[in-house]
Amino acid sequence: MYKVLRRSLLSVYAAVILVPCMIVITGAFKTDFEIYTKPLSLPAKWSFANFHKLFVESNIARPFMNSVIVSAFSVFFTLLFASLAAYSISRLMTVTGRVLFLLFSLGLAIPGQVNIIPIFHLFVKLHLNNSLLGLILVNIALTLPISIFILSAFFKDLPKEMFECAGMDGAGQFRIYRSIALPLSKPALGATAIFLFVICWNDLLYPLMLITEAGKKTLPLVLIDYKGEYFASYSMQFAAILVASLPMVVMYLFMQRTFQAGLTAGAVKG
Amino acid sequence: MWMALPAFLVYASLYLYPALSNLLYATQKWDGITKPVFTGLHNLSYLVTQDDLFKKALGNNLRFMLVVVIFQTAFALLFATFLLKNSKTNIFLRIVFFFPTILSSVSVGIIWTFLYDPNYGSITAFLKAIGMGAHAPLWLGNEKITLYSIALTQVWFHTGQMIVIYVAGLQQIPKELYEAADVDGASRWQQFKGITWPMALPTTAVVVAYTTIQTFRAFDLIFAMTGGGPSYASEILVTQIYNNAFISQKFGYASAESIILVALVLFITWLQRKTLRVNDGTK
Protein backbone atom coordinates (compact mmCIF):
# COMPACT_ATOMS: atom_id res chain seq x y z
CA MET A 1 0.00 0.00 0.00
CA TYR A 2 2.69 2.45 1.09
CA LYS A 3 4.87 1.39 -1.84
CA VAL A 4 2.11 1.94 -4.38
CA LEU A 5 1.25 5.30 -2.88
CA ARG A 6 4.89 6.40 -2.80
CA ARG A 7 5.51 5.31 -6.35
CA SER A 8 2.42 6.96 -7.80
CA LEU A 9 2.93 10.25 -5.95
CA LEU A 10 6.56 10.39 -7.06
CA SER A 11 5.57 9.73 -10.67
CA VAL A 12 2.87 12.38 -10.62
CA TYR A 13 5.27 14.94 -9.15
CA ALA A 14 7.99 14.07 -11.67
CA ALA A 15 5.46 14.58 -14.46
CA VAL A 16 4.36 17.90 -12.98
CA ILE A 17 7.97 19.12 -13.14
CA LEU A 18 9.00 17.53 -16.44
CA VAL A 19 5.92 18.10 -18.60
CA PRO A 20 6.09 21.92 -18.48
CA CYS A 21 9.83 21.71 -19.19
CA MET A 22 9.20 19.51 -22.23
CA ILE A 23 6.47 21.85 -23.47
CA VAL A 24 8.90 24.77 -23.29
CA ILE A 25 11.88 22.98 -24.82
CA THR A 26 9.96 21.48 -27.75
CA GLY A 27 7.73 24.53 -28.05
CA ALA A 28 10.65 26.80 -28.84
CA PHE A 29 11.14 24.87 -32.10
CA LYS A 30 7.45 24.59 -33.00
CA THR A 31 4.83 26.81 -34.52
CA ASP A 32 2.38 28.41 -32.11
CA PHE A 33 -0.44 26.38 -33.59
CA GLU A 34 1.46 23.18 -32.79
CA ILE A 35 2.01 24.31 -29.18
CA TYR A 36 -1.74 24.78 -28.73
CA THR A 37 -2.84 21.60 -30.45
CA LYS A 38 -0.04 19.16 -29.60
CA PRO A 39 1.91 20.63 -26.67
CA LEU A 40 3.62 17.35 -25.78
CA SER A 41 4.68 16.04 -29.19
CA LEU A 42 8.01 16.69 -30.85
CA PRO A 43 7.96 19.42 -33.49
CA ALA A 44 6.74 18.19 -36.89
CA LYS A 45 9.58 20.19 -38.35
CA TRP A 46 12.36 21.59 -36.14
CA SER A 47 12.36 25.31 -36.81
CA PHE A 48 15.06 27.71 -35.70
CA ALA A 49 13.13 30.76 -36.89
CA ASN A 50 12.42 31.95 -33.35
CA PHE A 51 16.10 31.86 -32.42
CA HIS A 52 17.02 33.60 -35.64
CA LYS A 53 14.52 36.31 -34.84
CA LEU A 54 15.79 36.63 -31.25
CA PHE A 55 19.40 37.00 -32.23
CA VAL A 56 19.03 39.00 -35.44
CA GLU A 57 16.00 41.22 -34.86
CA SER A 58 15.91 41.48 -31.08
CA ASN A 59 19.65 41.17 -30.53
CA ILE A 60 19.28 39.00 -27.44
CA ALA A 61 23.07 38.60 -27.41
CA ARG A 62 23.34 42.08 -25.91
CA PRO A 63 21.28 41.46 -22.75
CA PHE A 64 22.90 38.04 -22.54
CA MET A 65 26.34 39.64 -22.40
CA ASN A 66 25.08 42.25 -19.93
CA SER A 67 23.85 39.47 -17.66
CA VAL A 68 27.18 37.66 -17.97
CA ILE A 69 29.13 40.82 -17.09
CA VAL A 70 26.88 41.81 -14.18
CA SER A 71 26.75 38.30 -12.71
CA ALA A 72 30.46 37.56 -13.12
CA PHE A 73 31.67 40.80 -11.54
CA SER A 74 29.03 40.73 -8.79
CA VAL A 75 29.87 37.17 -7.81
CA PHE A 76 33.63 37.72 -7.93
CA PHE A 77 33.66 40.85 -5.80
CA THR A 78 31.04 39.60 -3.35
CA LEU A 79 33.08 36.45 -2.79
CA LEU A 80 36.30 38.43 -2.42
CA PHE A 81 34.91 41.01 0.00
CA ALA A 82 32.81 38.47 1.91
CA SER A 83 35.62 35.97 2.35
CA LEU A 84 38.01 38.67 3.57
CA ALA A 85 35.43 39.97 6.02
CA ALA A 86 34.35 36.51 7.11
CA TYR A 87 37.95 35.53 7.71
CA SER A 88 38.71 38.49 9.89
CA ILE A 89 35.41 38.13 11.77
CA SER A 90 35.77 34.43 12.47
CA ARG A 91 39.51 34.21 13.11
CA LEU A 92 40.13 37.43 14.95
CA MET A 93 37.29 37.41 17.43
CA THR A 94 37.84 40.91 18.75
CA VAL A 95 35.16 43.32 19.90
CA THR A 96 35.22 45.03 16.50
CA GLY A 97 34.72 41.64 14.89
CA ARG A 98 31.61 41.02 16.94
CA VAL A 99 30.18 44.44 16.25
CA LEU A 100 30.80 43.98 12.53
CA PHE A 101 29.11 40.60 12.61
CA LEU A 102 26.08 42.09 14.31
CA LEU A 103 25.91 44.86 11.73
CA PHE A 104 26.06 42.40 8.86
CA SER A 105 23.43 40.23 10.56
CA LEU A 106 21.11 43.23 10.44
CA GLY A 107 21.24 42.87 6.67
CA LEU A 108 19.83 39.36 7.02
CA ALA A 109 16.87 40.65 8.96
CA ILE A 110 16.01 43.57 6.67
CA PRO A 111 14.83 42.32 3.27
CA GLY A 112 16.97 44.04 0.62
CA GLN A 113 13.90 44.88 -1.42
CA VAL A 114 12.77 47.58 0.99
CA ASN A 115 15.77 49.62 -0.08
CA ILE A 116 14.53 50.17 -3.63
CA ILE A 117 13.45 53.77 -3.10
CA PRO A 118 16.58 55.15 -1.36
CA ILE A 119 18.85 53.17 -3.71
CA PHE A 120 17.01 54.56 -6.72
CA HIS A 121 17.44 58.17 -5.63
CA LEU A 122 21.02 57.67 -4.51
CA PHE A 123 21.90 56.10 -7.85
CA VAL A 124 20.17 58.80 -9.88
CA LYS A 125 22.22 61.36 -7.96
CA LEU A 126 25.44 59.44 -8.57
CA HIS A 127 24.55 58.69 -12.22
CA LEU A 128 24.69 54.99 -11.45
CA ASN A 129 21.27 54.29 -12.94
CA ASN A 130 21.35 52.87 -16.45
CA SER A 131 24.76 51.48 -15.68
CA LEU A 132 25.98 47.92 -15.30
CA LEU A 133 28.39 49.12 -12.61
CA GLY A 134 25.37 50.30 -10.62
CA LEU A 135 23.75 46.87 -10.84
CA ILE A 136 27.00 45.21 -9.79
CA LEU A 137 27.31 47.48 -6.75
CA VAL A 138 23.71 46.80 -5.71
CA ASN A 139 24.21 43.05 -6.09
CA ILE A 140 27.36 43.12 -3.98
CA ALA A 141 25.71 45.14 -1.21
CA LEU A 142 22.58 42.97 -1.18
CA THR A 143 24.36 39.62 -1.11
CA LEU A 144 27.25 40.47 1.24
CA PRO A 145 25.40 39.76 4.53
CA ILE A 146 24.26 36.25 3.60
CA SER A 147 27.65 35.41 2.02
CA ILE A 148 29.53 36.57 5.11
CA PHE A 149 27.18 34.54 7.23
CA ILE A 150 27.73 31.34 5.24
CA LEU A 151 31.49 31.77 4.93
CA SER A 152 32.23 32.77 8.51
CA ALA A 153 30.31 29.73 9.75
CA PHE A 154 32.55 27.67 7.50
CA PHE A 155 35.78 29.38 8.57
CA LYS A 156 34.92 28.83 12.22
CA ASP A 157 34.78 25.09 11.62
CA LEU A 158 38.29 24.91 10.14
CA PRO A 159 40.91 23.45 12.52
CA LYS A 160 42.46 26.22 14.61
CA GLU A 161 45.85 24.51 14.83
CA MET A 162 46.63 25.11 11.18
CA PHE A 163 46.24 28.83 11.56
CA GLU A 164 48.23 28.93 14.78
CA CYS A 165 51.15 27.08 13.18
CA ALA A 166 51.17 29.43 10.23
CA GLY A 167 51.04 32.37 12.61
CA MET A 168 54.06 31.08 14.50
CA ASP A 169 55.96 30.67 11.28
CA GLY A 170 55.56 34.38 10.86
CA ALA A 171 52.91 34.48 8.14
CA GLY A 172 50.77 37.64 8.21
CA GLN A 173 46.98 37.45 8.39
CA PHE A 174 46.50 38.11 4.68
CA ARG A 175 49.00 35.41 3.82
CA ILE A 176 47.18 32.91 6.07
CA TYR A 177 43.88 33.91 4.50
CA ARG A 178 45.24 33.45 1.02
CA SER A 179 47.32 30.32 1.34
CA ILE A 180 45.42 28.41 4.04
CA ALA A 181 41.86 29.61 4.54
CA LEU A 182 40.96 30.07 0.86
CA PRO A 183 42.30 26.75 -0.47
CA LEU A 184 40.66 24.87 2.41
CA SER A 185 37.29 26.46 1.76
CA LYS A 186 37.00 25.73 -1.95
CA PRO A 187 33.77 23.70 -1.53
CA ALA A 188 32.13 26.44 0.53
CA LEU A 189 33.30 29.12 -1.89
CA GLY A 190 32.02 27.10 -4.84
CA ALA A 191 28.61 26.58 -3.28
CA THR A 192 28.35 30.25 -2.33
CA ALA A 193 29.43 31.27 -5.84
CA ILE A 194 26.62 29.22 -7.39
CA PHE A 195 24.13 30.61 -4.90
CA LEU A 196 25.17 34.17 -5.78
CA PHE A 197 25.28 33.46 -9.49
CA VAL A 198 21.69 32.21 -9.52
CA ILE A 199 20.54 35.30 -7.60
CA CYS A 200 22.34 37.78 -9.86
CA TRP A 201 21.44 36.03 -13.11
CA ASN A 202 17.75 35.87 -12.24
CA ASP A 203 17.12 39.17 -10.46
CA LEU A 204 14.38 41.38 -11.85
CA LEU A 205 13.46 44.03 -9.27
CA TYR A 206 16.62 46.16 -9.21
CA PRO A 207 17.29 46.09 -12.98
CA LEU A 208 13.62 46.93 -13.55
CA MET A 209 13.99 50.02 -11.41
CA LEU A 210 17.46 51.14 -12.44
CA ILE A 211 17.74 50.26 -16.13
CA THR A 212 15.65 51.89 -18.84
CA GLU A 213 18.20 52.10 -21.66
CA ALA A 214 17.73 49.23 -24.12
CA GLY A 215 21.46 48.58 -24.44
CA LYS A 216 21.93 48.07 -20.69
CA LYS A 217 19.08 45.65 -20.04
CA THR A 218 19.70 42.23 -18.51
CA LEU A 219 17.96 38.97 -19.49
CA PRO A 220 15.05 38.98 -16.99
CA LEU A 221 14.20 42.52 -18.16
CA VAL A 222 14.10 41.62 -21.84
CA LEU A 223 12.08 38.50 -21.04
CA ILE A 224 9.46 40.83 -19.57
CA ASP A 225 9.71 43.00 -22.68
CA TYR A 226 9.25 39.98 -24.97
CA LYS A 227 6.25 38.87 -22.93
CA GLY A 228 4.60 42.13 -24.01
CA GLU A 229 6.06 42.33 -27.50
CA TYR A 230 5.41 38.70 -28.49
CA PHE A 231 2.35 38.21 -26.31
CA ALA A 232 0.66 36.33 -29.13
CA SER A 233 3.59 33.97 -29.68
CA TYR A 234 4.43 31.58 -26.88
CA SER A 235 6.98 29.86 -29.10
CA MET A 236 9.01 33.08 -29.21
CA GLN A 237 8.75 33.46 -25.42
CA PHE A 238 9.79 29.85 -24.95
CA ALA A 239 12.80 30.31 -27.22
CA ALA A 240 13.84 33.35 -25.17
CA ILE A 241 13.46 31.36 -21.94
CA LEU A 242 15.71 28.65 -23.38
CA VAL A 243 18.41 31.17 -24.26
CA ALA A 244 18.15 32.88 -20.88
CA SER A 245 18.22 29.65 -18.86
CA LEU A 246 20.83 27.78 -20.89
CA PRO A 247 23.93 28.72 -18.82
CA MET A 248 22.21 27.76 -15.56
CA VAL A 249 20.85 24.51 -16.96
CA VAL A 250 24.21 23.45 -18.40
CA MET A 251 25.97 24.26 -15.14
CA TYR A 252 23.27 22.43 -13.19
CA LEU A 253 23.69 19.29 -15.29
CA PHE A 254 27.36 19.13 -14.36
CA MET A 255 27.22 20.36 -10.78
CA GLN A 256 23.88 19.33 -9.23
CA ARG A 257 25.48 18.78 -5.85
CA THR A 258 27.08 22.20 -5.70
CA PHE A 259 23.79 23.78 -6.76
CA GLN A 260 21.87 21.90 -4.10
CA ALA A 261 24.45 22.79 -1.46
CA GLY A 262 24.63 26.43 -2.51
CA LEU A 263 20.92 27.08 -2.87
CA THR A 264 20.15 25.57 0.50
CA ALA A 265 23.14 27.00 2.42
CA GLY A 266 21.43 30.37 2.59
CA ALA A 267 18.42 28.78 4.24
CA VAL A 268 20.22 26.62 6.74
CA LYS A 269 22.35 29.41 8.09
CA GLY A 270 19.91 32.25 7.59
CA MET B 1 40.66 44.19 10.63
CA TRP B 2 41.44 46.06 7.43
CA MET B 3 40.37 42.90 5.65
CA ALA B 4 36.75 43.56 6.57
CA LEU B 5 36.97 47.11 5.30
CA PRO B 6 35.89 46.70 1.62
CA ALA B 7 32.83 44.68 2.63
CA PHE B 8 31.98 47.14 5.36
CA LEU B 9 32.25 50.19 3.09
CA VAL B 10 30.01 48.75 0.37
CA TYR B 11 27.54 47.40 2.92
CA ALA B 12 27.39 50.58 4.99
CA SER B 13 26.94 52.89 2.02
CA LEU B 14 24.60 50.75 -0.11
CA TYR B 15 22.64 48.83 2.52
CA LEU B 16 22.66 50.44 5.94
CA TYR B 17 22.60 54.03 4.75
CA PRO B 18 19.66 53.43 2.35
CA ALA B 19 17.81 51.47 5.03
CA LEU B 20 18.23 54.41 7.42
CA SER B 21 17.31 57.04 4.86
CA ASN B 22 14.10 55.10 4.31
CA LEU B 23 13.10 56.29 7.77
CA LEU B 24 13.58 59.87 6.66
CA TYR B 25 11.73 59.42 3.36
CA ALA B 26 8.85 57.87 5.26
CA THR B 27 8.17 61.17 7.02
CA GLN B 28 7.93 63.11 3.77
CA LYS B 29 5.46 63.77 1.02
CA TRP B 30 7.55 63.58 -2.12
CA ASP B 31 6.90 63.06 -5.83
CA GLY B 32 10.58 62.61 -6.64
CA ILE B 33 10.83 65.92 -8.50
CA THR B 34 9.71 68.86 -6.35
CA LYS B 35 11.08 69.56 -2.89
CA PRO B 36 10.03 66.99 -0.28
CA VAL B 37 7.60 68.24 2.38
CA PHE B 38 7.94 67.00 5.95
CA THR B 39 4.66 65.43 7.09
CA GLY B 40 5.77 63.49 10.16
CA LEU B 41 3.83 60.33 10.82
CA HIS B 42 1.04 61.20 8.41
CA ASN B 43 2.09 58.58 5.82
CA LEU B 44 2.17 55.84 8.40
CA SER B 45 -1.11 56.71 10.03
CA TYR B 46 -2.86 57.13 6.67
CA LEU B 47 -1.57 53.73 5.55
CA VAL B 48 -2.71 51.94 8.65
CA THR B 49 -6.07 53.62 9.14
CA GLN B 50 -7.39 54.70 5.73
CA ASP B 51 -5.70 52.98 2.80
CA ASP B 52 -7.94 50.12 1.69
CA LEU B 53 -5.51 49.06 -1.00
CA PHE B 54 -2.81 48.68 1.62
CA LYS B 55 -5.12 46.50 3.70
CA LYS B 56 -5.84 44.44 0.61
CA ALA B 57 -2.13 43.98 -0.21
CA LEU B 58 -1.37 43.10 3.39
CA GLY B 59 -4.19 40.56 3.44
CA ASN B 60 -3.04 39.09 0.12
CA ASN B 61 0.51 38.92 1.40
CA LEU B 62 -0.53 37.03 4.52
CA ARG B 63 -2.84 34.67 2.64
CA PHE B 64 -0.17 34.01 0.02
CA MET B 65 2.32 33.33 2.82
CA LEU B 66 0.04 30.95 4.71
CA VAL B 67 -1.02 28.96 1.66
CA VAL B 68 2.52 28.60 0.32
CA VAL B 69 4.07 27.84 3.71
CA ILE B 70 1.50 25.17 4.57
CA PHE B 71 1.43 23.38 1.22
CA GLN B 72 5.09 23.73 0.34
CA THR B 73 6.24 22.52 3.77
CA ALA B 74 3.80 19.60 3.77
CA PHE B 75 4.75 18.50 0.24
CA ALA B 76 8.45 18.93 0.92
CA LEU B 77 8.28 16.85 4.11
CA LEU B 78 6.21 14.14 2.43
CA PHE B 79 8.53 13.83 -0.56
CA ALA B 80 11.64 14.06 1.60
CA THR B 81 10.46 11.01 3.56
CA PHE B 82 9.97 9.25 0.19
CA LEU B 83 13.45 10.18 -1.01
CA LEU B 84 15.37 9.70 2.20
CA LYS B 85 17.66 6.85 1.15
CA ASN B 86 20.54 7.76 -1.13
CA SER B 87 19.58 5.26 -3.84
CA LYS B 88 20.27 6.12 -7.48
CA THR B 89 16.60 6.69 -8.30
CA ASN B 90 16.13 8.90 -5.26
CA ILE B 91 19.18 11.05 -6.06
CA PHE B 92 17.95 11.39 -9.63
CA LEU B 93 14.45 12.39 -8.50
CA ARG B 94 15.87 14.95 -6.09
CA ILE B 95 17.78 16.46 -9.03
CA VAL B 96 14.56 16.61 -11.07
CA PHE B 97 12.45 18.11 -8.28
CA PHE B 98 15.12 20.66 -7.42
CA PHE B 99 15.43 21.80 -11.04
CA PRO B 100 12.86 24.65 -11.09
CA THR B 101 14.80 26.42 -8.33
CA ILE B 102 17.59 27.36 -10.73
CA LEU B 103 15.22 29.09 -13.16
CA SER B 104 14.44 32.76 -12.96
CA SER B 105 11.11 33.88 -11.53
CA VAL B 106 10.43 35.58 -14.84
CA SER B 107 10.89 32.34 -16.81
CA VAL B 108 8.71 30.44 -14.38
CA GLY B 109 6.14 33.23 -14.56
CA ILE B 110 6.02 33.04 -18.36
CA ILE B 111 5.81 29.25 -18.39
CA TRP B 112 2.87 29.29 -15.98
CA THR B 113 1.17 32.16 -17.77
CA PHE B 114 1.09 29.80 -20.74
CA LEU B 115 -0.08 26.80 -18.69
CA TYR B 116 -2.89 28.93 -17.22
CA ASP B 117 -3.86 30.48 -20.59
CA PRO B 118 -7.67 30.13 -20.84
CA ASN B 119 -7.62 29.45 -24.60
CA TYR B 120 -4.40 27.64 -25.38
CA GLY B 121 -2.97 26.64 -22.01
CA SER B 122 -2.12 23.04 -21.24
CA ILE B 123 -4.03 22.94 -17.97
CA THR B 124 -7.27 23.91 -19.71
CA ALA B 125 -6.48 21.41 -22.49
CA PHE B 126 -5.92 18.72 -19.87
CA LEU B 127 -9.19 19.52 -18.12
CA LYS B 128 -11.01 19.37 -21.46
CA ALA B 129 -9.38 16.02 -22.24
CA ILE B 130 -10.74 14.49 -19.03
CA GLY B 131 -14.13 16.05 -19.63
CA MET B 132 -13.90 18.87 -17.09
CA GLY B 133 -13.34 21.63 -19.63
CA ALA B 134 -16.53 23.40 -18.65
CA HIS B 135 -15.19 23.91 -15.13
CA ALA B 136 -11.86 25.43 -16.17
CA PRO B 137 -11.66 28.78 -14.39
CA LEU B 138 -9.76 31.86 -15.51
CA TRP B 139 -6.73 31.00 -13.43
CA LEU B 140 -5.13 34.43 -13.64
CA GLY B 141 -8.19 36.42 -14.66
CA ASN B 142 -10.59 35.58 -11.85
CA GLU B 143 -10.07 37.86 -8.86
CA LYS B 144 -11.09 35.15 -6.44
CA ILE B 145 -8.43 32.64 -7.43
CA THR B 146 -5.53 34.54 -9.01
CA LEU B 147 -3.56 34.71 -5.78
CA TYR B 148 -3.93 30.96 -5.28
CA SER B 149 -2.92 30.23 -8.86
CA ILE B 150 0.28 32.17 -8.27
CA ALA B 151 0.75 30.39 -4.95
CA LEU B 152 0.58 27.07 -6.79
CA THR B 153 3.28 28.30 -9.17
CA GLN B 154 5.42 29.35 -6.22
CA VAL B 155 5.01 25.89 -4.67
CA TRP B 156 6.02 24.27 -8.00
CA PHE B 157 9.00 26.62 -8.09
CA HIS B 158 10.50 26.03 -4.65
CA THR B 159 9.27 22.73 -3.17
CA GLY B 160 12.35 20.93 -4.56
CA GLN B 161 14.64 23.27 -2.67
CA MET B 162 12.83 22.51 0.57
CA ILE B 163 12.93 18.76 -0.15
CA VAL B 164 16.72 18.95 -0.29
CA ILE B 165 16.83 20.84 3.02
CA TYR B 166 14.48 18.29 4.61
CA VAL B 167 16.43 15.29 3.29
CA ALA B 168 19.61 16.68 4.86
CA GLY B 169 17.77 17.20 8.15
CA LEU B 170 15.97 13.84 8.20
CA GLN B 171 19.16 11.94 7.43
CA GLN B 172 20.55 13.17 10.76
CA ILE B 173 17.88 11.22 12.67
CA PRO B 174 19.52 8.09 14.16
CA LYS B 175 18.40 4.93 12.33
CA GLU B 176 18.26 3.04 15.64
CA LEU B 177 15.11 4.93 16.58
CA TYR B 178 13.26 3.53 13.57
CA GLU B 179 14.70 0.06 14.11
CA ALA B 180 13.48 0.08 17.70
CA ALA B 181 10.06 1.28 16.57
CA ASP B 182 9.96 -1.55 14.00
CA VAL B 183 10.67 -4.07 16.72
CA ASP B 184 7.81 -2.62 18.75
CA GLY B 185 5.58 -3.02 15.69
CA ALA B 186 4.88 0.69 15.20
CA SER B 187 3.15 1.55 11.93
CA ARG B 188 4.63 3.99 9.43
CA TRP B 189 2.23 6.69 10.52
CA GLN B 190 3.08 6.10 14.19
CA GLN B 191 6.79 6.28 13.35
CA PHE B 192 6.23 9.54 11.51
CA LYS B 193 4.26 11.02 14.40
CA GLY B 194 6.52 9.71 17.13
CA ILE B 195 9.97 10.05 15.56
CA THR B 196 10.19 11.92 12.25
CA TRP B 197 7.98 14.92 13.07
CA PRO B 198 9.47 15.79 16.50
CA MET B 199 13.04 15.08 15.37
CA ALA B 200 12.58 17.15 12.21
CA LEU B 201 11.21 20.15 14.06
CA PRO B 202 14.42 22.24 13.83
CA THR B 203 14.50 21.59 10.06
CA THR B 204 10.83 22.48 9.79
CA ALA B 205 11.61 25.77 11.51
CA VAL B 206 14.30 26.52 8.90
CA VAL B 207 12.03 25.53 6.00
CA VAL B 208 9.11 27.59 7.30
CA ALA B 209 11.30 30.64 7.93
CA TYR B 210 12.91 30.47 4.50
CA THR B 211 9.60 29.89 2.72
CA THR B 212 8.07 32.84 4.55
CA ILE B 213 10.86 35.15 3.44
CA GLN B 214 10.48 33.87 -0.12
CA THR B 215 6.77 34.71 -0.15
CA PHE B 216 7.53 38.26 0.93
CA ARG B 217 10.04 38.46 -1.92
CA ALA B 218 7.70 37.10 -4.58
CA PHE B 219 7.80 40.41 -6.47
CA ASP B 220 9.52 38.99 -9.56
CA LEU B 221 7.06 36.13 -10.00
CA ILE B 222 3.96 38.24 -9.47
CA PHE B 223 5.27 41.04 -11.67
CA ALA B 224 5.91 38.54 -14.46
CA MET B 225 2.53 36.84 -14.16
CA THR B 226 -0.10 39.46 -13.35
CA GLY B 227 1.62 42.66 -12.25
CA GLY B 228 -0.63 42.53 -9.16
CA GLY B 229 -3.92 42.38 -11.03
CA PRO B 230 -6.72 41.85 -11.84
CA SER B 231 -7.92 44.83 -9.78
CA TYR B 232 -5.21 44.34 -7.14
CA ALA B 233 -6.24 40.72 -6.48
CA SER B 234 -2.61 39.54 -6.50
CA GLU B 235 -0.98 42.68 -5.14
CA ILE B 236 1.41 41.97 -2.27
CA LEU B 237 3.33 44.54 -0.23
CA VAL B 238 6.48 44.64 -2.37
CA THR B 239 4.56 45.02 -5.65
CA GLN B 240 2.49 47.77 -4.06
CA ILE B 241 5.60 49.56 -2.78
CA TYR B 242 7.03 49.38 -6.29
CA ASN B 243 3.82 50.69 -7.86
CA ASN B 244 3.34 53.47 -5.31
CA ALA B 245 6.91 54.63 -5.83
CA PHE B 246 7.65 54.13 -9.49
CA ILE B 247 4.22 54.28 -11.11
CA SER B 248 2.36 56.74 -8.85
CA GLN B 249 5.50 58.70 -7.85
CA LYS B 250 4.55 58.67 -4.17
CA PHE B 251 8.04 58.02 -2.85
CA GLY B 252 7.55 59.05 0.76
CA TYR B 253 4.36 57.05 1.03
CA ALA B 254 6.01 53.96 -0.46
CA SER B 255 8.92 54.33 1.96
CA ALA B 256 6.52 54.36 4.89
CA GLU B 257 5.04 51.18 3.50
CA SER B 258 8.48 49.56 3.30
CA ILE B 259 9.00 50.31 6.96
CA ILE B 260 5.80 48.52 7.82
CA LEU B 261 7.02 45.63 5.69
CA VAL B 262 10.31 45.43 7.63
CA ALA B 263 8.46 45.52 10.93
CA LEU B 264 6.09 42.81 9.73
CA VAL B 265 8.88 40.52 8.54
CA LEU B 266 10.76 40.95 11.82
CA PHE B 267 7.59 40.26 13.81
CA ILE B 268 6.72 37.11 11.85
CA THR B 269 10.30 35.81 12.12
CA TRP B 270 10.18 36.36 15.86
CA LEU B 271 6.79 34.70 16.15
CA GLN B 272 7.91 31.64 14.22
CA ARG B 273 11.04 31.28 16.29
CA LYS B 274 8.96 31.38 19.41
CA THR B 275 6.31 28.91 18.31
CA LEU B 276 8.66 26.42 16.70
CA ARG B 277 11.00 26.66 19.70
CA VAL B 278 14.23 26.54 17.76
CA ASN B 279 17.28 26.33 19.91
CA ASP B 280 20.06 27.95 17.94
CA GLY B 281 22.56 25.50 19.44
CA THR B 282 21.71 23.12 16.60
CA LYS B 283 22.72 25.72 14.00
Interface residues (C-beta under 8 A of the other chain):
Chain A: Y2 R6 L9 L10 Y13 A14 V16 I17 L18 V19 P20 C21 I23 V24 I35 Y36 P39 L80 F81 A82 L84 A85 Y87 S88 I89 L92 T94 T96 G97 L100 L103 F104 L106 G107 A109 I110 P111 G112 Q113 V114 N115 I116 I117 P118 I119 F120 H121 L122 L137 V138 I140 A141 L142 L144 P145 I148 A153 Q173 F174 Y177 V198 W201 N202 D203 L204 L205 L208 M209 L219 P220 L223 I224 K227 Y234 Q237 F238 I241 A244 S245 M248 V249 Y252 Q256 F259 Q260 L263 T264 G266 A267 V268 K269 G270
Chain B: M1 M3 A4 P6 A7 F8 V10 Y11 A12 S13 L14 Y15 L16 Y17 P18 A19 S21 N22 Y25 G32 L78 F79 F82 L83 L93 R94 I95 V96 F97 F98 F99 P100 T101 I102 L103 S104 S105 V106 S107 I110 I111 W112 T113 F114 L115 D117 N119 Y120 S122 A125 W156 G160 Q161 V164 I165 A168 R188 V206 V207 A209 Y210 I213 F216 R217 F219 D220 F223 A224 V238 I241 Y242 A245 F246 F251 A254 S255 S258 I259 L261 V262 V265 L266 T269 K283
